Amino acid sequence: MENASKALIMAGSILIAILVIGLLVFGYSQLSETEQIRSDADATDKLADYMRQFEQFNRTLYGSELLSLANLQEDYNTSETREDLGYDRIEITVYTKGIVNSQYFTQGNHTLESIAEDQKNIESAIGNYEKTNRTYKNRSVKYYSQKTYREIAIDFGMDPPSNMLDYDIQANYLLKNSTTSKLLSEIQQYTNLTTIYNEFRTGKRFRCTEIEYNNQNGRINLMHYEEI
């Protein structure tokens, strides 16, 4: 009788333990599901915020704003959240009329990624002329681009007459010296690059002429801009 009683107590303890474990597993499952729902909701809200930002670019933009849009596009298209939820990449194309004598931002239809690549390349090219580790007295081409020909000549140990015009200083002093002649050439190249970049950023305007949405989720999947 005593053994039977102990067996019943043991069986009851085991049953209670099983019930407790079951409740813990159920509670953890519910908690995990709740966290997943919350995580999915946060991800959806994040992508919705992206969409609101894209919608703000559905207008006429300056070139500088177009470059900002390129950064937003890259952030969105490389987002793990977008991939996890299975949303489409956003494709953005641009037609630009081009800039005279420029290898950057050329005429024709381009992806916005290629426009951003041009930005990266021209900024790199400009940056090279702004470095001081060149052959011009440890000063940058940018530094000398802000100087007069007389100031450049004096800096390189030349002594043009006080009444000599800049044009004559260039012809009779700077262009006859190999170092300053090269410097003048690089100043011209640097000036051309900055002019091209500034023209695109502040002188070019682009109208959004087309925008497409995904039929299933209503998200933007295509935008097209035309230079005006």
N, C-alpha and C positions, 0 to 999 in steps of 0.2 A: 504494500500500500504506500509505504514511504517512497519507494523507488518510483512508483507511478506518479506520485505527487511531484517529485523532483523533475521527472520527465516532462510533465505538463508545464511546470514553471520554466524549464529550459526552452521548450517549444514556444511558449508565450514570449519569452525574451527574444528569441530568434525572430519571431513574427514582428514584434515591435521594432527590432533593429531593421528588418527589411522595409517596414513601413516608413521609418525615419529616413533611411537611405533613399527610398523612392520619392519621399517628399522633397529631400534635398536636391535630388537629380531634377525633379520637376521644377523646383524653384529656380535652379541654375539655368535650366532650359528657358524658362519664362524670362529670366533676367537677360540672358544672352539674346533672346529674340527681341526684347524691348530695346536693348542697346543697338542691335542691328537696324531696327526700324528707325531709331534716332539717328544712327550714322547715315543711313540711306537718305533720311530727310535733310540732314545737314549737307550731304553731297548734292542733293537736288537743289537746295537753296543756293549753294555755291555756284552751280551752273546757271541757275536762273539769274544770279547777279551778273555773271559774265554776259548773258544775253541782253540784260538791260544796258550794259556798257556798250555792246555792239550796236544796239538800237540808237544810242546817242550819236553814233557815227553815220547814221543814215541821213546825210545832208552834204552840203558842199564843204570841203576841207582844204586847208592850206597843206602844202607839202609836209610841213613839220607835224601836222596832225595825222597825216597819212602814215608817217613813220611811227607815231605813237600807236596807231591802229595795228601796225605790223608787230609791235611788241605784245599787244593784247592777243593777237591771233596766235603768236608763238606760244604764249602762256596757256591759252585754251587748248590748242591742238596737241600740246605735249602733256596736258594734264592727265594724271592717272585716274582721277575721278571721272573724267569724260570717257575714258576707255572702259572703266569698270561698269559704267551705266550704259555703255554701248551707243553713245551719241555720235553722230557724224562729225568729222572734221569740218571746219569752216574754210572754204576756198574763197580767196579774194583776188580779183584780177584788176589791173589798172591799164588804161590806155593813156600814154603820155606823148606829147608832141615833140619831146626831145629838147636838147639845148645845143646851140650852135657850137661846133668844134669840141664836143664833149664825148668821152667814151663812157660816161656815167649817165644814168637816167635817159637812155636813148629812146628815140621815137618807136612806137609800136605797142602791142599788147604784152603785158608782163604779169607774172604772178607778183603778189605783194612780197613774197619771200625774196624774189630776185631784186625788187626795189630795196629791200632791207639789206641785201648783200652788197648792192651798190653803195648804200650808206656806209656800211662797215668798211668797204674798200677805200672810199674817198676820205673817210675820217682817218684811216691808217696812213694814206698818202700825205694828207695835210699834217698829221702828227710827226711824220719824218722830218718835215721842214721846221718843226717847232722844237726839235732836240738841239741841245747845245754841244753835243759831242761830234762836231763837224770840224772843218778845217778853217773856219772863219773866226779865229781868235777866241775860241770856246764860246761863241755866241751863235744864236740860231738865225736861220734865214728870216724867220718871223721878226726877230729883233731889227734886222737891217731893212726889212720891208717898210718899216715905219720911219726910216731915216732919209734925209735928202742925200743927193749925190755928193754934195760938199761934205756932209758929215761922214759919209762912208769913206771918202777919199782921205780925210784927215785922220780917221780911225786907223787907216792902213798906212799911215806915215807919209802921205802925199801932201803937197803944199800948193794947191791951185791959187792963182791970184784972187784977191778978194772981190774983184769986179767981174770975174768969169762966170758966165751963166751955167746953169746945171747941165744943159745940153752939151756944152763945150767941155765941161768937166767929165761927163760920161765918155765923149769921143776921144779926148786928148789924154785922159788919165785912166779911168776905170776899165775901158775896153782894151787898153794896151797892156794891161797887167793880167796874167793868166788867172790868178786867184780871184781878183775882183770881177773879171769878165765872167767867170763861172758863177760867182755870187749873183751878178745881175741876172743871169739866165735862170738861176734857181728862184730868185725873187719873182720873176715873171711867171714861172711855173706855179709857185705857191699862190700868187695872186689869182691866177686863172682858176685854180682848184677851189679857193675860198669863194670866188665869184660864182662858180657853178653851183657849189653847195648852197650858198645863200639864196641864189636864184630859185633853186628847187624848193627850199624850205619856206621862203617868204614870198616868192614871186609867182609860184605855180598854185593853181586852184583846181580841185577835182570834185566833180558832182557825182553823187551816187545815183546811177541810172538804172540799176537792177538789184533786186534783193529777193532771194528765194528762201522758202521755209520748208522744213520736213513735214510731209502730210500727216505722219503719225504722231509726232510729239510737238509740232509747232515751233521747233527750234530753227534758227537761221543756219543755212548750210552753204549759202553763196551770196557774195556781194560783188558788184562791178562798178568801177569808177571811170569817168571820162574827164580828161583835162579840158577845161573851158577857156 
